[in-house]
């Protein structure tokens, strides 16, 4: 048994359409209430949770009493536009009953491809979690056109994996109506066996993927395997499990083995370090004083403008740059919230002087600790 107990702090719960509708085509409020109750229990115990929720199209279909199907992109976008606010209204009421504020984020692939969009998304989600709020994420079906070319998230499977990279999640929990990944389709083969652990996602694992058994959703085991491959490469463990199992979210978070566990071969730090090093700009760096170097190295602090001595090289907001301390020793690398031109104007200034100097404000932190990796030459 892998040692997974007590290691999950930041968790993404992905709830698919098949789970939220109970396979009926209409939202099952009992399932949603149970889902929210478990998330609230974990948050009260100190965990940070992001919910990736499908179901908007199903809610829209129910609201307009329509026979519109998922096959037509425009029909789907109409149903999503109708259903998304209704879905969020239900979540808002359920989380309010638990004393928790929730927030909505509708995303498409371009939000991850754009450098500044990625940075803004990361900072926003971190800020929401740090404030004890629960972000609820769904694909922006209303404006997304990627599916016209067949490039969809897959009932939010891929979306949840991409979000796990953005927030440095420890665990991605993908909930549906199946118990996990099997050697064969359990609906067709009585001798199908549950695969409890996958240590490495390779071509042999892909053989276990198949089409979705749920006409209401777009996801299937194949999209879940691809999502698991992406999330584990980002440092998160992944569990595919049955969301109808009693207290499944709490039990898995506490280390109980349910469903299929995909084990990451990387720590979150290793994953973040690899990603940042790959985007590091040659020659661009921020020089800091000894006090700031001390704070970054030993106090896990963010870099503030007051600690900056000099800035070299040209870079834009969202670029990855080196941070140099005494004797030009690199103490860390990180994503800058400000351009090099901005930093030359606000270096040595207190945070409350940034907006007055620049006319805008991207936050007190020049490089936030969540967007930084300690790295020494």
N, C-alpha and C positions, 0 to 999 in steps of 0.2 A: 504493500500500500504506500502510495506516495505521501510525503509529509505535506499536506495542504491545509492542515488545521491552523486556524488563526492567522492566515496570511492574507486574507482578502479584506481590504479596506475600501478601495474605490471600485465600485461594481456597476456594470451596465446590465440592466434587465431588458431583454428584447422580447416583447410579447407579440406573437404573430396573429394574423386574422383568424386562423383556425381555432386558436385558443380563445380569443376574445369573443368569438361568436358561438363557441361550442359546436361549430359545424353547422349551425342552423341558418346562417346568413344574416342574422340579426344579433346585435350586441347583447351579451349575457352580463347583466349588471351584477349578479352574484360573483362571477369570476373577477370582474373589475374591482369590486369591493374587497375581495380577498387579496388580490394583487396589491392594492394600495395599502391594505392593513399590514402586509408583510414588509413592504418597503418602509412604512412608518416605524415598525418595530426595529428594523435594522438601523434606521437613521437615529432613532433615540439611543441606540447603543453605540453610536459614534461612527457608523459607516457613512460613506458618501455614495449616493445612488443617482444614476441617470437612467431614465426610462425611455426606451425606444419603442414606440407603440404604433402598430398598424391599426386598421379598423375604420379609417375615415370613409373609405368608399362604401363599406358595408353599412355604416350609419347613414350615409347619404342615400343609399338605395332604399333603406327602410323609411327615411323621412319623406321621400317623394313618391313612395309606393310605386316604384318604377321597375320595369323588366329590363332596364339597361344592363348590358353585360360589360365585362372588363376588356373585351376584345378591341373595342373602339377607343382610341386615345382620347378623343374629345368627350365622349360619354364618361369616361373614367375621370377626367378632369372636372367635369360638371359635378359628378357625384362627390368627388373629394372636396370641392368648394362648398358644397352643401353640408357635408358630413363633418369636416374638420372642426368648425366652431362648436358643433353639438358634442363632438367627442371631447373636446377640451372643457366644455362646460360640465360634463359629467365628472371628468377627472378633478376639476377645480372644486366641485362640491365634496367629492370623496376625500381629497387631501385636506380641505378645510375642516372637515369633521375630525381629522387626525391632528389638527393644529399645525399643519405644514402648508407653506406657500409653494405653489408649483409655477413653472414658467414654460412657455412654448417656444420651440425653435423648429422651423420648417427649412429643410436643407435639400440641396441638389448637389450633384457631383462638382459643379463649378465652384461651389463654396470651399471644396477641399483642394481644388487645383490652383486657385488664386492665392498667392502668397499672403497678401494682406487679409483676405477673407479667412484664411486658415488661422492667422494670428488673432484676428478679432474673435473668431469663434472659440478658439482655445481660451483666450482671456475671459470671455463672457461666461463660458461654462464653468471655469474655475471659480470665478467670482460668485456665481449662483450657488455652487456647492459650498464654498467657504462661508456663505451666509445662511447655510442650513436649508436652502431651497432645493426642490427637485426639478431639474430640467426634463421636459417631456419632448422628445424629438420624433419627427416623422418626415418622410420624404415629401418634398414640396410638389405634389402631383399636379397642382393647379398651373404651375409655370414650367415644370420640367418637361423637356422635349427629347431627352436622351432615349426614352423608350421607343421613339419613332424609329430608331435604328437598332432596337433590341438591347440597348445598353441601360438596363434597369438595375436598381439595387436588389431586386428579388425579394419582395415582401419585407424589405428593410433588413435582410440578412447582411448584405454587404455594407449597408449604411451603419449598422451597429458595430461592425468590425472597424470601419474607418473612424467612428467616434471613439472607439477604444484607444486608437493611436493618438487622437487629439488630446484626450484627457489623461493618458498614461494609466489606463485601467489595470487593475489586478485580475479581474475576472469579467468575462463576458458570458452571461447566462442566457441562452437562447431557448425560450419556452414555446412549445407548441402542444400538439395532442398526441405525439409519439414519445415513447419512453427513452429514445436515444437513437443511436446508429446501430443497425443490425447487419448481420452477415448476408441476409436476404430480406426481401420485402415481407415483413411479418403478417401482412394482410393476405398474402398469397401462399406463404410457406410456413407450415407448422414447425419445421425444424430450424427456423431462423433463430439466431442467437444474438443477444445484446452484446455489443463490444463495449466493455467498461472503460478501457483506457487506450488512447492513441498517443504514443510517444513522439511520433513524427508523421506529418502529413505528406505522403508521397503518392505515386501513381497507383499503388495497390489500394490505398484508402479511397481514391477516386472511384474505384470499381463499385463501392457500396452506395454511391449516389444514384438517385433516380428521380423521376418526375414527381411533382407534388401530387398527393392523394386528395388534396382539398381544392375544389374548383373556386373557392372564395378567395384564396390567396395566390400569390405569384411565386412563393418560395417552395423549395423542395430540398431533399437531402443534399443534392449536388451544390446548391447555392450555400447551404450551411457549411459544407466542407470547405468551399472556397473562402467563406468568411472566417472559418476557424484557422485556415492557413494564414490569412492576413493578420488576424488578431494575435496569434501565437508568435508571429515574427515581430510583433510590436511589444512583446513581453507580457502579454496577458494569457492566462489559462482560459480555456473555453469549455463550457458544459452545455451539451444539448440534452434537454430533459422535458418531461411531461409537466406542463404547468397546472394540471388538475390534481397532481399529487399533493397531499396535505402538507402545508408549510414548506413547500419545495424550495423556495428562495432562501428562507432562513436556515433550513437544514443544510443545504449545499454550502452556503456562506460559512456555516459553523464547522464545515469539514466532512459532513456525511457524504458518502459516495452514492449518488443517484445519477441516472442517465449515463452519458458518454463523456468522459473527460479527455480533452485535448491538452496535452502538457506543453507549455512553452519551453523552448530550449534557451531562452534569453531572459535576463532580468530586465525590468523596465529601464534601469539605468543604462544597461548595455545597448538596448534598443534605441533609447533617446540619444546616447552618445554617437552611435553609428549614423543616425539620421542627421544629427547636427554636423558631424565631421564631413559628411557628404556634401553639405551645403555651405561649408565654411569658406568665406572669402579670403583669398590670399592677400596678405599685407594690410588688411583692414583690422584695426584694433582700437580698443579703448584703454587708455592708461589711467590707473586709479592710485589713490594714495594709500598709505600703510593702514590707516583706519578702515577703509573700505575693504582692503584685501583681507584684513583680520575678520571682518564681519562676514565676508563671502566664504572664507575657508573654514571658519569654526562656528559661526552662529547661524548658518543656513539662511542668510539674509538676502534680500533683493538688492540690486545695485541702484543707488540713488544718484541724482545729478551732483549733489554736494561732494561726492567722493571722487569725481572725475577730474583728472589733471589735464589730460590731452586726448585728442582724437586724431587718428591717422587713417588715410585711405578714404575713398568715397563709398558710402553704402546708404541704402534706403531703409525705411522702416520695414521691419519684417525680415531683414537679412541676418545671417548668422555671423557673428564676429568674435574675435578673441578678446579676452579681458586680461590685461597685463598688470602685474603688481610690482613689487620691488625688484630691481635689477632686471626689469623687462621679463620677468618670469611669468609665464602664462598660468593663471590660477583657475581659469574657467573659460568656457565658450557659452554663448547664449544668443537668443533672438532679441534684437534691439527694438524697443518700442518707438525709437526716434531715429531720424536720419543723422548722418555724420554732420551735416550742416546745422541741424537743430542742436546737436550736442555741443558743438563749438560755441553756441550762443548761451546754453544753459549750464555749462560745466561750472562747478563750484557754487552753484546756486541752490538754495533750499527749494524743496518741492513746491511750496506755496507760491513761488515766484515764476514757475514754468509758464502758466497760462498768461500771466501779465507780460512776459518776455516774448513768447511765441505767438500769442493770440489764439492758441488752442492747447488742449491738454489730453494726452493719451494715457494718463495715469502717472502716479508719483514715481513708479519704478521705471528706470531706464531699461533694465533687464530684470524681469520678475524671476524670483527663485524657481518658479515652476517651469520657466523657459530657459533654464540654465543647467549646465553639467560641469561639475568640477573636473578639471583636466589639467594636469601639470606636464610640462615638457620634461 
